[in-house]
Amino acid sequence: MRTRREFVQLAAVVAAAGSLGREVRWASSENVQALQTGTPAPTDAHVDVSGAKSLRAHAEARGLLVGCAAVPGRLDGERDYADLVAAQANILVAENAMKWKALRPAPDKFDFRGADAILAFASSHGQKVRGHNLCWHEALPDWFDGTVTKDNARQILTEHIRTVAGRYAGKLHSWDVVNEAIDMKSGHPDGLRKSPWLELVGPDYIDVAFRTAREADPVALLTYNDYGIEEESAEQTAKRERVLLLVQGMKKRGVPIDAVGVQSHLSASDPLPGAGLRDFVRELERMKLQVVVTELDVNERTLEGPVSDRDAEVARVYKNYVTMMVAEPNVSAVLTWGITDRYTWLDAPKYERPDGQPQRCLPFDADYQPAPAFFALRDAVDSRRPKG
Ligand code: G3I
């Protein structure tokens, strides 16, 4: 017998799911308990989102790319994970496998095994791949400091890009050529981040990276990717303006750039992005640039209350945000940063929930079951107007 409390909780869950169009087929009180504690729901809660009901099928019907960051070791070794990624995504990006740290075990060595595995998986499942990334201040190999100097940095950067972008030339949808180059706190007059690349190559490192990438791969969409440019706060508005100035400057100088990546690491407790981001996307459209939502997730560390309430709030953010973004015709792809709560960078100590429960920030829960965020995302994809 269920207690009255369980009935009330179940009703709340059903209401939250129902408002998102989710079919609920639960019977047992363990499900209620599971939702309370954050433990995976038992199998009778499973909802079929395969085939025509998948995110991928809904996106393909609307000419949209939808996918996620993926990890090669899991694609190879974890059947549930691989099946989910294959079923739900029509575009992948390597969460870490194409970063310098993964590709460059030593100054004179490249290790392409992880990156190649992502491409092989994508190829066998008819998926596109984004490259992430060719130039970033993080995820540099340990040998970087001490080996890369002002004398050789330009050459090392261009050689890296020639080798990596050259290897995958013609096979990628896009490259994040430069990642996170703007940092308003750095005090640089152009808002450029105090990164090793700025210090060792100089402010033209961004132009150099894009020009080299275009020579190495004339097909991939060359993308500038950044975070903290989604919201309406003064800080994010100022950063967004800086990114726009950067891109406008590149266009004026004839630097090849095709797209801007809006990372979209959102927080459930922050006000939703709005007109500022929309205007930014439209300004980029006027410059004939695509926009990619590159790393979407919703940090819910500050949300309190039962899991059903947290899930509903996270879903609300997915629905509103993605609906707003895909209403803009130059937004061509939406990727989440991971696919299942089982694996998310937001479980790092810095972002841990104060109650110690795992984050519920992605479309599928830790047991690979669709969360309310999945249905919210799929509804948002459905709102995309067909081209033409
Ligand atoms: O692979 C090693 C493992 O061998 C070792 O035992 C373990 C010990 O900590 O570390 C593992 O490497 C970690 C790696 O993730 C794989 O899990 C690194 O320490 C850790 O720094 C790395 O973090 C990644 C981070 O970028 C830095 O590269 C996150 O997974 C990844 O989600 C995150 O992604 C970034 C995007 O590239 C750019 N935008 C922001 C986004 C989130 O920070």
Residues whose N, C-alpha, C, O or C-beta is under 5 A from the ligand:
A	BS01	G3I	E95 A139 W345
